[in-house]
């Protein structure tokens, strides 16, 4: 897996100060994508063990309230277990909540075993492709009105989508 950027301290994505990973690679090609250079799976740097350890170190900072995973498309990082292993380490070693942005809908994700495996590590999912026709800059944590902010754990438990915003 390649990544485009790591933000040690991010205050623009999610509540509070967070550590953010932007993965590389996305096939959605949403019109108006603000990370279009990150659509190439080879963009950026290789996410290796050293990078993973550094990311975990960042998240252990007491100022960090949670972790964000964006892209590119995190749910397309299933050719290996790099992202899954990172998410598991975050849960085990930091217990910080994980927010993940995906162009896939919740329903599409839970129907794919590899994507569901990633989702099981996530606390909040912002789902759905960015739609320029539904762009709304006043929305919290998302760019278009079709996207949902979903409580993953409650949704999986209740077998229906539970939004938090």
C-alpha positions as CSV (number, residue, x, y, z in Angstrom):
1,X,0.0,0.0,0.0
2,X,1.2,3.5,-0.8
3,X,0.2,6.6,1.1
4,X,0.0,10.2,-0.1
5,X,0.3,12.0,3.2
6,X,0.3,11.7,7.0
7,X,-0.9,14.6,9.1
8,X,0.4,14.2,12.7
9,X,-2.0,16.9,13.9
10,X,-5.2,17.3,11.9
11,X,-8.0,19.6,13.0
12,X,-10.0,19.6,9.7
13,X,-11.2,16.0,9.6
14,X,-13.2,14.7,12.5
15,X,-13.7,16.1,16.0
16,X,-10.7,17.3,18.0
17,X,-7.0,17.0,17.2
18,X,-6.5,13.8,15.2
19,X,-3.8,11.9,13.3
20,X,-4.7,11.3,9.6
21,X,-3.5,8.9,6.9
22,X,-4.3,9.6,3.2
23,X,-3.9,6.3,1.3
24,X,-3.1,6.3,-2.4
25,X,-5.4,4.7,-5.0
26,X,-9.0,5.1,-6.0
27,X,-11.0,4.0,-9.0
28,X,-14.2,6.0,-8.3
29,X,-13.1,9.0,-10.3
30,X,-15.7,11.3,-8.6
31,X,-16.3,14.5,-10.6
32,X,-14.8,17.3,-8.5
33,X,-12.5,15.1,-6.4
34,X,-10.2,17.3,-4.3
35,X,-7.6,14.5,-4.0
36,X,-7.4,13.4,-7.6
37,X,-3.6,13.1,-7.6
38,X,-4.1,10.4,-5.0
39,X,-6.2,8.2,-7.3
40,X,-3.0,6.6,-8.6
41,X,-2.2,3.5,-6.5
42,X,1.5,4.2,-7.0
43,X,1.3,7.8,-5.8
44,X,3.3,8.8,-2.7
45,X,5.4,6.6,-0.5
46,X,5.3,2.9,0.5
47,X,3.6,2.4,3.8
48,X,6.1,0.1,5.5
49,X,6.7,-1.1,9.1
50,X,8.8,2.0,9.9
51,X,6.0,4.3,8.7
52,X,3.4,2.2,10.6
53,X,5.4,2.4,13.9
54,X,5.7,6.2,13.4
55,X,2.0,6.5,12.8
56,X,1.2,4.5,16.0
57,X,3.6,6.7,17.9
58,X,1.8,9.8,16.7
59,X,-1.6,8.4,17.8
60,X,-0.3,7.7,21.3
61,X,0.1,11.4,21.9
62,X,-2.4,12.3,24.6
63,X,-3.5,15.4,22.6
64,X,-4.7,13.1,19.8
65,X,-8.4,12.3,20.2
66,X,-8.7,9.9,17.2
67,X,-7.5,8.7,13.8
68,X,-8.7,9.5,10.3
69,X,-8.3,7.3,7.3
70,X,-9.0,9.0,3.9
71,X,-7.7,8.7,0.4
72,X,-7.7,7.8,-2.3
73,X,-10.0,5.0,-1.3
74,X,-9.3,3.1,1.9
75,X,-11.7,0.3,1.1
76,X,-9.7,-0.4,-2.1
77,X,-6.6,-1.2,0.1
78,X,-7.4,-5.0,0.2
79,X,-4.7,-6.5,-2.1
80,X,-2.7,-7.1,1.1
81,X,-3.3,-6.6,4.9
82,X,-1.3,-3.4,5.3
83,X,-4.3,-1.2,6.2
84,X,-6.1,-3.9,8.1
85,X,-3.0,-4.5,10.3
86,X,-2.6,-0.8,10.9
87,X,-6.3,-0.5,12.0
88,X,-5.9,-3.5,14.3
89,X,-2.8,-2.0,15.9
90,X,-4.5,1.4,16.4
91,X,-7.4,-0.4,18.2
92,X,-5.1,-2.6,20.3
93,X,-2.3,-0.1,21.2
94,X,-4.1,3.2,21.3
95,X,-7.8,2.6,21.8
96,X,-8.4,5.8,19.8
97,X,-11.6,6.0,17.7
98,X,-11.1,5.5,14.0
99,X,-13.0,7.5,11.4
100,X,-12.8,6.3,7.7
101,X,-14.0,8.0,4.5
102,X,-15.1,5.8,1.6
103,X,-16.8,6.4,-1.7
104,X,-18.5,3.0,-1.2
105,X,-21.8,3.0,0.7
106,X,-22.2,1.1,4.0
107,X,-24.4,-1.4,2.2
108,X,-21.7,-2.0,-0.5
109,X,-19.0,-2.4,2.2
110,X,-20.8,-5.0,4.3
111,X,-21.6,-7.1,1.2
112,X,-17.8,-7.6,0.5
113,X,-15.9,-9.7,3.0
114,X,-12.6,-7.9,2.6
115,X,-14.1,-4.5,3.0
116,X,-16.2,-5.7,5.9
117,X,-13.0,-6.9,7.6
118,X,-11.7,-3.3,7.4
119,X,-15.0,-1.8,8.5
120,X,-15.0,-4.0,11.7
121,X,-12.1,-2.0,12.9
122,X,-13.7,1.4,12.3
123,X,-15.9,3.4,14.7
124,X,-17.3,6.0,12.3
125,X,-17.8,5.7,8.5
126,X,-18.4,8.6,6.2
127,X,-19.8,6.8,3.2
128,X,-20.7,7.5,-0.4
129,X,-19.1,9.0,-3.4
130,X,-18.6,12.8,-3.5
131,X,-21.3,14.2,-5.8
132,X,-20.5,17.7,-7.1
133,X,-24.3,18.3,-7.8
134,X,-24.9,17.7,-4.0
135,X,-21.9,19.6,-2.8
136,X,-22.6,21.4,0.4
137,X,-19.7,23.2,2.2
138,X,-21.8,23.7,5.4
139,X,-22.0,19.9,6.1
140,X,-19.8,18.6,8.9
141,X,-17.1,16.0,7.9
142,X,-18.4,15.4,4.4
143,X,-18.6,17.2,1.1
144,X,-21.9,16.3,-0.4
145,X,-25.4,15.7,1.0
146,X,-25.6,12.1,-0.2
147,X,-22.8,11.1,2.2
148,X,-23.6,9.8,5.7
149,X,-21.7,9.9,9.0
150,X,-22.4,6.4,10.4
151,X,-21.9,4.9,13.8
152,X,-20.4,1.6,12.6
153,X,-20.6,-0.4,15.8
154,X,-24.3,0.5,16.4
155,X,-25.1,-0.1,12.7
156,X,-23.5,-3.6,12.7
157,X,-25.1,-4.5,16.0
158,X,-28.6,-3.3,15.0
159,X,-28.3,-4.5,11.4
160,X,-29.3,-1.1,10.0
161,X,-27.6,2.2,9.3
162,X,-27.4,4.5,12.4
163,X,-26.2,8.0,11.5
164,X,-24.7,10.3,14.1
165,X,-25.1,13.6,12.2
